[in-house]
Amino acid sequence: MNGFSLRMKVWVFVGFFIACIIPGNGMHYIAKDKNRGENNMKLVGVNQNDLKEKYSCSVTDGVFLPVEWARGGHAGGIIDGHIIVAGGTNWSKDKATKYWLKNTVLYKDGQWMEGPGLPKPLAYSAFGCNDTGLYLAGGTGDGEIGSKEVYWLNALNKESKWKSLPDLPEAVIFGAGAILNNTFYVTCGSVKDQSINSMWCLDLNYIEKGWKECKAVPGAGRVLSALVACGEYLYLIGGLKGFSPLEPLNDLYRYTPEKDEWKQLTDLPLKGYAWVAQPVNEKHLLVTGRADGMVHDGIWIIDPDNSSMTEVGHLIIPSATAPLIKVNENHYWLVGGEPDSNKNRTEKVSVIEIKSLTK
């Protein structure tokens, strides 16, 4: 364990959005205009050879969540071919009451509908999804008390229910999760008001064996980082080290499961936390949802080999603490999220299409 003390309510309501803008420099990116059309491609920046492969990005409005189902701090994935989001938080219209959610919402036949509810309200959980279902670990149901509980949903029929899996070793809030080689990894986050750099894994082929401790991230304890599986590795992106002053991070780490070994890569050009990430292919990462005291709408591609970042587009609305769901080889959905510091939750959905321009 390696970290700093924090109070959950301060984190969620105030600290997440304190103005602390830390600009990047020397980035190379290909971007479309904010109209998100297919034209007006332009190359911006100074390091024009940083990214070995060039991409274009088209962003369109997806089918919005019903307003009453807007949320932030939720999990998301695909089950039985349908997009699903689970848990999270929302506020009353007068912003006086915060709701911790246990319902799930799935996209089916062109519309959003309720799915199997969680056993209890949960937000800011670590989560991962593969063809065996959606897995949630930890989180909180009130902003104060963390959870060790782990849940799994593997089907979306009328009888489907979330199943309980072995508890995490610690009650983790604001952790990061990913699945690689049918193993669910959970790292970083906050335990008893202390940020951590620990990591554990659960072999989904042998769930009864429970969680195994992995080598800790060599960097500082942190919350709101991104963990993503890409090729044969896991990558950990940024996060938030400290609250006062606000300390967003730009470090990047690669984990090799066979060796239980972390390697620190070159720092990224941008600092940030609340990143969400998915693989573009076996070499590049798609990231968005960045906050650094403000919430940004940028969409980037990271090349871990040189830590270059390519800005390829913009979300339809700035949004943090929302899941980035890979729908197919070229399409990604960012569903809902927190667009600002005013206790708002958005129902909007950004549909991102990534195309390679390299022949």
N, C-alpha and C positions, 0 to 999 in steps of 0.2 A: 504494500500500500504506500502511495506516495502522493501527497496532495495538500489541499487547503480546505479550511472550514467554510461552510456556506449554509444559508437557510433557504429551504425550498421555495417558500412564498416570495422571497425577495428575488430569487433567481427567475422564477417564471413571470412575475408581474413587472419587475423593474429592470433587473440586471441584463436581461436578454437583449434589450434595445438601447442601452446607454450609448450615446453618440461617441464612437471611437473609431473613426474611419481611418484605415491604414491602406493607402493606395499601393498598388503594384506598379512595377515598371519593367520595361524591356520585354513585354509580352508580345508574342506573335499570334495573330488570330485571323480567321476568316469569319466575317459576320454578315448577316442579312440586316436590312433595315427593320425598324420596329414594326412596319406593316406586315412582316413575316411572309412576304410574297416570295416567289421563285426568282425574281429579278434583283438587280441592284446589289449583286455580290461585290464585296470589296475587301481588300487585304489591308490590314491596319497593324501598325507596330514596327519595331525595328529588327527584331530577330526573326527574319522571314524564313529561315531554314530550320528553325527549331523542331517543328513537327514534321516527321518523315512522311506522314500520310495526311492529305488534305480532306476536309469534310465540309459539307453544306448542312444546314439545319432549317427545317420548316416547322413552325409552331402554329397550331390552330386551336380554336376553342373545342374542347370536348363537351360531352353532355354534362352540364353542371349537376352537382348534388342538389337535391331539394334544400332550400335555405335552412330548414329546421335540422338538417343533418350536416351542416357545415361543421368543421372541426379542425383542431390542430393537435400535434403530439400523438398522432395515431399510427398504427402499423398498417401495412398493406402488402398485397401480393396477388397471385393468381391461383385459384383452385378450380378444378374441373373446367378449365378454359375461361373462367369468369374472374374479372377484377373484383377484389374485395378489400375493404378497409375496415379496421376494427379498433374500438376504443377511442381514446383521445379526450379532448376537453372542448367546451364551448361556454359562452356566457349568455345570461339573460339579456333581453333587449335593452334594459336600463343599465346594464353592466354592473349590477349590484350582486349578482349571484353567479358563481362559477360552477359549472356542471362537469362532473367526471363521468365519462360515458362507458357503458358496457355493451352497447348495441354494435352490430356490424351492418355494413351496407354493401351490397354487391350489384354489379352491373350486368344485366341480363336482358336480352331481347330489346336492346336500345334504351333501357331505362334503369334507374336505380331502385332497388327494393331492399327490404330488411332481410338479413341473413341470420344465422344462428348466433345468439347473444353470448358474450363472454360470461364466465362464471361470476365475475365481479367487475366493477369499474376499474379501468386501467389506462394510463397514459404514460408517455415517455418510456416505453419498454424497448429493450433490444429485440430485434425480430429478424427472421430470415425465411425465405420461401424457396422451395424447389418442387419437383413433380410429385413429392409425397405430401405436400401441404404447406400451411403457414404455421410458423412457430413463433411464440412470444415468450420472452423471459424477463422477469423483473418488472420495473415500472412502479407507479404509485397510483393510489385511488383517491388521494386527498391532498397531495402536494407536500405532505409531512412524513408519512411512513412509507418506507420502501417495501417491496415485495420480493420474496425469493421464488415465488411460484412460476411455473413454466407450463404453457398450454399449447396444444396442437389441434388444428382443424384440418381434416384431410378429405372432406367431401361436403357437398352442398345440397343434399337431398332433405326431405322433410324430417327425417329422423336424425340428421347430423347434429352432433354436439361436440364442444371442445373437450378434449381429453387432457387430463393432468399427467405431466411427466415429472421425473425427479427434480426436486427443488435445486435452484442455484446454491452454491456454497455461501453466498452473501446476498443480502437484499439490495439490489442495484437499481438506481434510477439514472436516467439519461445515459445509459450504456449504448454500445454499438454492437450489432449482430450481423452475421453472414453465414452462409452455408457453402462449404466446399467439400467435394468428395463424400457427400452424404454425412458430413459432420457439422454440427451447429456450434459456431464460435460466438462467445460473448466477451467483450473487453471494455475496459475503462468505465466511466460513469462515476456516480457518487454512492458511497456507502456510509451511513451514519454521519452525514454532513461532511464527509471527507472525499475528495476526488481520489481516484485510484488509477493504476496502470496495469492491474491484474488482467489475466485472460484465462478462461476455462473453455472446455469443449465437451460436447455430448455426441458420441458416436450413435447416429440414428439407426444403424444396423444392430446395435447392442444397447438399447436404451436402458435396460435393466442394470447396466454397469454404472450408470450415473455419470456425474460430471468429473472430468479430469483437469487438473491444473496444468496450464501451459506456461511457457516462459513469459514473463511480464514484458510489456512494451518498454523499451529502454528509455524512452522520454518521460516527461513529467506526467503525473496524474492529470486527468482531463475529463471533461464531460462534453456531450454534444459533438463528438467526432463521427466520422464515417468509416465503416469497415466494409470492404467490398471484395468479393472473389473475382479474380480475373486470371484466366489461364490456370497455371498450377500454384498460384500464390494468393495470399490475402494482402490487401493494402489498407493501411490506416491513414486517414487524411485529417490533419488539423485538429480542431477542437478548441475548448476554452480552458485555459490553465488557471486563471485567477479572476476574481470579481472586482476587487478594489485595489489598484485600478484594473479595468478590464484588460485581459491578456489573451486575445485570440492567437492561435498558433498557425504556422505555415509549414510545419514539419511533415514529412512523408516517410512511411516505413513499409517495408515488405517482409512478409512472414512466409517461411517455407515449412509447411507442416511436417514433411518427412524428417527434417532436422530439428524441429521445434526451435527455430532460429529466426530472430528478427534482424533486419539490416536497415540502418537509417540511410535514406536516399537524399539527394540534394533537396534543399528546401524549395517549396513552391513560391512563385512570385507574389501570391496573394495570401494574406492571413484571413482566417475565418473559422466559424463554427456553425453547427447545424447543417453542415454539408449532407447531401444524400448522393449516392453514387450507384452506377451500374456499369458493367462492362460493355464497351462498344464491340470489341472483339477480344482476342487473347492478349492484345498488347496495349490497348488504350481504354481509358476510363471516362465515362460521361458523368459530370457532376453539376449540381445546381443547389438551390436552397440556401446559399451562403448568407451568413450574417456576420457583422463585425462591429455591432453596435447599432447598425441599421440593417434592414432586410433588403437584399438585392434580387434583381430579376435575371441576372446573367446565367447563361448556360455555357459550360466549358468542357473541353476535352483535354485530359491530362495524358501526356506520354511519360510513364514512370521511368523510362530509360534515361531521360534528361530533365525530368520535372518541368518541362515546358507546358504552358497552358494556352489553349486556343479558345477564344470566345467565339462561339458559333451561332448564338442567337439569344433570345430573351423570352422568358415566361410571359404569359398574358397578364400576369399580375405578380409582383414580388411575393414570395411565399417561402416560409421556413417551417421546420418541424412537420413536413408532409412527406409521405413515402414516394419515392421514384420507382415506378413499377415497369419492368421490361415486359412488354406485351408480345413482341415478336422480334425478329432479327433487327428491324429498323425502327420500331416504334416504342415509345416510352410515354407513360402517363404520370404526371404529377397531380395528385388529387387533394384539393383543399389546402389547409395550412394556415399559418399565422402571417398576415400580410404587413402588420405594423405593430406598434407598441400600445395601441388603444383598445386592447381587449377584444379585437375583432378576430373573427374566423371567416375564411372565405369558402364559398361553395364551388369556386371556379376550378376548372380542370384544364391543364395545359397538355395538349397532345404533341409530342416532339417526334419528328422524323429526322433521322440522321442518315445521310448518304455519303459514301466515299467518293471523292473526286480523283483519286489516284488510279490510273489505268494500269 
